[in-house]
Amino acid sequence: MFTGIIIELGNVLSITKTGSVRRLYVETGLAKESSLGDSIAVNGVCLTVADIKDKSLGFDLSEETLKVTNLGTLRPGAKVNIEPAIKSGSPFGGHIVTGHVDCTGVIRSRQQKGETIYFEVSAPQEFMKYLVPKGSVAVDGISLTVVDLFRDYFTLLIIPHTARVTTLGFKGKGDIVNLEADIIGKYVVRYLEAYSFQSKSVSLAD
């Protein structure tokens, strides 16, 4: 489990195909304190450490991961958001992030508003139903607050600190981002859908 508080920007060293998976190597300060099997979030995707080389960590990317996330678009030299799994007793500064990305979205626009940056992010309507104004959403693994909701996009305001320490500082219109909805919202929607289905079934039976 993660909190969406990014600790550093990692540097993609290489992506190579090995059988049915791709091996991603990222240069990160976590290499010196990680062990094989550890969970690390890369752009919000929960990955397992499969190899450790000096200052870099290696991760295997499955076909499903490549299909659902933006990791397949990475190239050597790209920067990625890095967060280790939360440890017992650690401060919980963001929101509950599982690292299981729901889908990708596309940045519709980026506007500087004073010291903050205003983003519009397009998302599938199936994903939009999990969002609420002032609720939480993970964008490339960053815990953020939804400002406004529209039919097929939502808006964000990014403070200067977030822009400095995450990929959103240099992303703009047309860039693809990983999206994960708040797990609490998912359970609420699932419960309501199941309750509605049961209610209709009872009515039909009557």
DRENKE-981599 format. One line per field, with one value per residue (C-alpha): residue number from 1; residue in three letters; x negated, y negated, z negated. Coordinates in nm, 3 decimals. Layout:
// residues N
pos <- [NUM|...]
code <- [ALA|...]
xx <- [X|...]
yy <- [Y|...]
zz <- [Z|...]
***
This chain:
// residues 206
pos <- [1|2|3|4|5|6|7|8|9|10|11|12|13|14|15|16|17|18|19|20|21|22|23|24|25|26|27|28|29|30|31|32|33|34|35|36|37|38|39|40|41|42|43|44|45|46|47|48|49|50|51|52|53|54|55|56|57|58|59|60|61|62|63|64|65|66|67|68|69|70|71|72|73|74|75|76|77|78|79|80|81|82|83|84|85|86|87|88|89|90|91|92|93|94|95|96|97|98|99|100|101|102|103|104|105|106|107|108|109|110|111|112|113|114|115|116|117|118|119|120|121|122|123|124|125|126|127|128|129|130|131|132|133|134|135|136|137|138|139|140|141|142|143|144|145|146|147|148|149|150|151|152|153|154|155|156|157|158|159|160|161|162|163|164|165|166|167|168|169|170|171|172|173|174|175|176|177|178|179|180|181|182|183|184|185|186|187|188|189|190|191|192|193|194|195|196|197|198|199|200|201|202|203|204|205|206]
code <- [MET|PHE|THR|GLY|ILE|ILE|ILE|GLU|LEU|GLY|ASN|VAL|LEU|SER|ILE|THR|LYS|THR|GLY|SER|VAL|ARG|ARG|LEU|TYR|VAL|GLU|THR|GLY|LEU|ALA|LYS|GLU|SER|SER|LEU|GLY|ASP|SER|ILE|ALA|VAL|ASN|GLY|VAL|CYS|LEU|THR|VAL|ALA|ASP|ILE|LYS|ASP|LYS|SER|LEU|GLY|PHE|ASP|LEU|SER|GLU|GLU|THR|LEU|LYS|VAL|THR|ASN|LEU|GLY|THR|LEU|ARG|PRO|GLY|ALA|LYS|VAL|ASN|ILE|GLU|PRO|ALA|ILE|LYS|SER|GLY|SER|PRO|PHE|GLY|GLY|HIS|ILE|VAL|THR|GLY|HIS|VAL|ASP|CYS|THR|GLY|VAL|ILE|ARG|SER|ARG|GLN|GLN|LYS|GLY|GLU|THR|ILE|TYR|PHE|GLU|VAL|SER|ALA|PRO|GLN|GLU|PHE|MET|LYS|TYR|LEU|VAL|PRO|LYS|GLY|SER|VAL|ALA|VAL|ASP|GLY|ILE|SER|LEU|THR|VAL|VAL|ASP|LEU|PHE|ARG|ASP|TYR|PHE|THR|LEU|LEU|ILE|ILE|PRO|HIS|THR|ALA|ARG|VAL|THR|THR|LEU|GLY|PHE|LYS|GLY|LYS|GLY|ASP|ILE|VAL|ASN|LEU|GLU|ALA|ASP|ILE|ILE|GLY|LYS|TYR|VAL|VAL|ARG|TYR|LEU|GLU|ALA|TYR|SER|PHE|GLN|SER|LYS|SER|VAL|SER|LEU|ALA|ASP]
xx <- [0.000|-0.112|-0.008|-0.072|-0.353|-0.638|-0.986|-1.197|-1.214|-1.381|-1.565|-1.476|-1.794|-1.657|-1.357|-1.430|-1.205|-1.260|-1.020|-0.663|-0.765|-0.975|-1.247|-1.254|-1.562|-1.528|-1.808|-1.686|-1.820|-1.604|-1.842|-2.077|-1.801|-1.577|-1.561|-1.441|-1.063|-1.002|-0.708|-0.787|-0.540|-0.671|-0.441|-0.179|-0.215|-0.296|-0.596|-0.811|-1.186|-1.325|-1.689|-1.927|-2.229|-2.439|-2.220|-1.926|-1.631|-1.491|-1.120|-0.932|-0.635|-0.359|-0.143|0.147|-0.067|-0.181|0.179|0.335|0.058|-0.179|-0.493|-0.510|-0.569|-0.878|-1.216|-1.570|-1.621|-1.256|-1.178|-0.933|-0.769|-0.904|-0.741|-0.824|-0.546|-0.436|-0.587|-0.404|-0.425|-0.515|-0.333|-0.023|-0.028|0.177|0.460|0.485|0.320|0.302|0.074|0.332|0.387|0.743|0.668|0.476|0.590|0.471|0.380|0.621|0.460|0.205|0.227|0.010|0.223|-0.007|-0.234|-0.003|0.061|0.415|0.458|0.753|0.729|0.950|1.060|1.297|1.654|1.632|1.352|1.522|1.802|1.555|1.454|1.612|1.525|1.257|1.205|0.877|0.728|0.382|0.229|-0.097|-0.099|-0.066|0.204|0.407|0.739|1.005|1.116|1.407|1.576|1.713|1.858|1.528|1.257|1.161|0.942|0.648|0.445|0.078|-0.124|-0.487|-0.633|-0.443|-0.556|-0.920|-0.932|-0.704|-0.659|-0.368|-0.622|-0.718|-0.410|-0.168|0.110|0.131|-0.078|0.059|0.092|0.184|0.507|0.619|0.945|0.982|1.042|1.315|1.507|1.480|1.632|1.915|2.001|1.978|2.208|2.465|2.462|2.507|2.787|2.964|2.939|3.080|3.365|3.461|3.444|3.679|3.923|3.927|3.983|4.281]
yy <- [0.000|-0.356|-0.710|-0.901|-1.107|-1.094|-1.077|-1.127|-1.134|-0.823|-0.808|-0.538|-0.364|-0.096|0.112|0.447|0.731|1.065|1.332|1.216|0.937|0.623|0.547|0.185|0.045|-0.277|-0.468|-0.556|-0.627|-0.340|-0.089|-0.099|-0.014|0.219|0.598|0.840|0.874|0.526|0.326|-0.011|-0.243|-0.373|-0.641|-0.502|-0.141|0.112|0.309|0.582|0.543|0.822|0.711|0.468|0.320|0.064|-0.247|-0.100|0.131|0.372|0.443|0.685|0.538|0.779|0.739|0.627|0.356|0.233|0.227|0.042|-0.205|-0.453|-0.254|-0.108|-0.458|-0.522|-0.570|-0.590|-0.927|-0.968|-1.072|-0.870|-0.921|-0.688|-0.585|-0.285|-0.087|-0.244|-0.095|-0.042|-0.357|-0.584|-0.919|-0.891|-1.216|-1.143|-0.893|-0.516|-0.428|-0.061|-0.099|0.083|-0.169|-0.181|-0.340|-0.619|-0.975|-1.253|-1.606|-1.836|-2.159|-2.316|-2.678|-2.872|-3.058|-3.264|-3.018|-2.723|-2.514|-2.434|-2.100|-1.953|-1.574|-1.366|-1.026|-0.745|-0.796|-0.459|-0.608|-0.944|-0.788|-0.721|-1.088|-1.358|-1.728|-1.780|-1.403|-1.219|-1.082|-0.944|-1.086|-0.910|-0.797|-1.149|-1.199|-1.496|-1.668|-1.690|-2.052|-2.023|-1.741|-1.744|-1.474|-1.335|-1.528|-1.669|-1.955|-1.985|-2.267|-2.184|-2.375|-2.473|-2.200|-1.925|-2.067|-2.062|-1.707|-1.515|-1.453|-1.699|-1.980|-1.914|-1.741|-1.923|-1.896|-1.554|-1.369|-1.039|-0.988|-0.689|-0.723|-0.544|-0.630|-0.639|-0.281|-0.398|-0.550|-0.224|-0.026|-0.276|-0.265|0.115|0.143|-0.094|0.087|0.425|0.285|0.135|0.466|0.660|0.412|0.448|0.828|0.826|0.597|0.825|1.128|0.960]
zz <- [0.000|0.072|-0.022|0.300|0.145|0.397|0.240|0.553|0.931|1.068|1.400|1.654|1.767|1.998|2.102|2.263|2.373|2.201|2.321|2.259|2.021|2.033|1.781|1.664|1.490|1.293|1.125|0.775|0.430|0.303|0.464|0.165|-0.083|0.120|0.130|0.396|0.372|0.230|0.365|0.523|0.696|1.029|1.173|0.938|1.055|0.783|0.910|0.754|0.732|0.954|0.972|0.801|0.976|0.790|0.807|1.002|0.952|1.211|1.248|1.475|1.664|1.767|2.076|1.855|1.694|2.035|2.160|1.865|1.771|1.934|1.845|2.195|2.336|2.122|2.288|2.142|1.977|1.878|1.521|1.311|0.973|0.704|0.376|0.153|-0.013|-0.339|-0.655|-0.982|-1.192|-0.901|-0.862|-0.641|-0.447|-0.134|-0.086|-0.042|0.290|0.388|0.689|0.903|1.182|1.318|1.654|1.822|1.881|2.109|2.004|2.192|2.087|1.855|1.741|1.502|1.248|1.030|0.852|0.910|1.221|1.338|1.516|1.703|1.731|1.962|1.832|1.938|1.810|1.632|1.421|1.369|1.163|0.880|0.844|0.629|0.600|0.332|0.323|0.373|0.694|0.776|1.096|1.189|0.828|0.682|0.420|0.544|0.477|0.747|0.795|1.040|1.232|1.585|1.810|1.933|1.750|1.411|1.293|1.056|0.901|0.845|0.585|0.658|0.434|0.617|0.951|0.836|0.700|0.940|1.313|1.326|1.316|1.678|1.821|2.049|2.304|2.470|2.210|2.080|1.704|1.488|1.291|0.976|0.802|0.425|0.310|0.068|0.359|0.552|0.266|0.223|0.596|0.599|0.298|0.446|0.781|0.610|0.389|0.691|0.878|0.582|0.543|0.909|0.881|0.583|0.767|1.070|0.851|0.690]
***
